[in-house]
Amino acid sequence: MSGATIGGERLMLRIEGLCVLIASLVAYSKDGIGWSTFALFIFTPDIAFLGYLANRKIGAISYNLAHSYIGAVACLVAVSVLPIPTLLCAGIIWCAHIGFDGALDYGLKYSEGFGFTHLGRIGQIPVVALNPELDADTAR
């Protein structure tokens, strides 16, 4: 699979996810509607896994829609126009979930399957080939 993030950039994305998680927890402690609500809804974006019941492509699309910051930030922006505390909490919890997944190295999915992410294969250490001749020797 090509397109996987490796090395220092991958570590930076994991740290970024951790920072988003921490910032979300701090924001929720100030503006949230109770930690039981947070606990109840923190894994709600994972309902998008159900898309994989249809096929890998629909699964990847549904997962990526639920695990990108687009919807979460849209909720937070909407709160500036519509003062709805529930929408604020939803946006913060959603950001926390995405940050948590990013910190654990779960990236956006490719249509090849659930284990193929923009951060590399889940559960696999990426192999970087600096010399193609060495790869030919290793493959033998």
N, C-alpha and C positions, 0 to 999 in steps of 0.2 A: 504494500500500500504506500503510495507516495503522498506527500502533503502533510506528513506528521511533524509536529513540532518536537524538537529534540534539544538536548543540552541545556545551556543557561536560559534560553528563551522558555523552555518548558518549565523550569524551576521558577522563573519569574511569573509565569501564568498561574502556577500553584500558589505562590505567595500572594499574588493579586486576589485570587479566590479567597484566601484566608483573610486578607484585609477587608474584603467586601463582607464576609461573614461577621467579622468583629464589628465593623461599622454598623451593620444591620442590627446586631445585638444591642449595641449602644443606643441606636435610634429607637429600637423597639422598647428598651427600658425607659425611655423618655416619653414616647408617644403611643405605646402599645395598649391593648385592651385586656391584658392579662397573659401570664405565661402559660396557662392551661390552653388558651386559644392558640398561642404560638406552637405549643407541642402538638396540638390537634391538627394544625394545617401545614406544618413545616415540610411534610413529604407529599403534599397535594400535587405538585408538578409531576411527580412520578406516575400519576395516573396515565400520563402520556405513553407509558410503556404498552398500554393496550393497543396502540397502533400497530405494534409488531404482530398482533394476532391476524391482521389483514395480510401484511407482507413486509419485507425489509424496507422498501422504499417509503411506504406510508408510516412505518414505525419510526424511521429516521426523521421524517418531516414532522410528525407529531412531537417526538422527543425534542427536536431542535426548537420548535415553536415554544414549547414549555420551558426550555432551558437556555433561552437567550434573554438578554436584559431588555429587549424591546417592549414586551408586555409589562414587565415589572416597572420599568421607568415610566411607561405610559400611565400606569396607575398613579405613580408618585406625582407626575406632572398634572394629571387631572385633578388632584387634590388642591392644587393652587387655584383652580377655577371653581371646583365644586367641593366645598369643605365637608367631605364625607369621611369620618374617622375610620370606618371599616375599610374603605378603599386605601387609605394610608397604611393601615395594618397589613392589608393584602400585599401591597407593593413592597413593604419592608420584609415581610416573611418570604415573599417570592425571591427577592434579592438575596436573602440569607440562604435560601436553598441552593440557588445557583452558585453562590460563593462557596458553600459547603462542598458541593459536587466538584467545583474547580480545584479546591484545596486537596481533594482526594484523588485528583487526576482523571476525573470523568469529564471528557470533552464532548463537544458536539459530534453527532454521529454521521458517518457516511452510510450510503445505502448498501454497502457490502454486508453489513450486519451490525448488531449491537456492539460488538467488541472493537469495531473500527472507528476511531475517533480522530479529531484533529490534533489530539495530543499523543497519538500513537495507539497501538493495540492495548486494550485493557488487559492487565496481567502479564504483559510482555515487556521486556527491556528492549528498547529499540537498538538495532545494530546499525552502526554507521560504517560504511565502507570508504576508506580513504584511498585504497589502492585496489582497482578491479582485478588485478592479477592475483592478489591475495585471496580474494573471494573465490576465484576459480580453483585455487589450491585447496581452500577450506571445503568447497563443495564436493571434492573427490573423496 
